[in-house]
Amino acid sequence: MGEGTQGGDAGHELLEHTADVGIRAWGATAEEAFEQAAWALVDLLGVRSSGPGEPRAIRVEAADRGVLLADFLNELVFLQESEEVGVARIHVHLEDGGLVAEANVVPLARPPEGATVKAATYHELEVRRAPDGRIEARVYLDV
């Protein structure tokens, strides 16, 4: 796998695993790394969209940044499945013990052609500062 996007100090790639798909995302800040992880999930689901879209708020609370990331991605999976929407924009803001994100969503004209993601898991879940100073996040998705 290993495909992804990179631009400057932020990016993401998909990681291979036996029964799961992993995401390694990074950015200059934790917010950028979380946004990149969300874009990796959106790309895997095949629901990246364009246009202004309708804003949807996502709020998650957790004491651990890794758990916060997994819970955020699970909320994004639920939003996509329950409303059958694509994602045109994602903005993440982290605060003490929580995350507030806004995703602009667009109704899908046809079913997505991407993978079916059951959930983000806690297997090898990690959010850390890399030696180069970037924030790196790693999470595996049950597909």
Secondary structure, DSSP 4 states (H G I P E B T S, - for coil): ---EEEETTEEEEEEE-SSEEEEEEEESSHHHHHHHHHHHHHHHHT-B--S--EEEEEEEE-SSHHHHHHHHHHHHHHHHHHHTEEEEEEEEEEETTEEEEEEEEEE-SS---S----EE--TT-EEEE-TTS-EEEEEEEE-
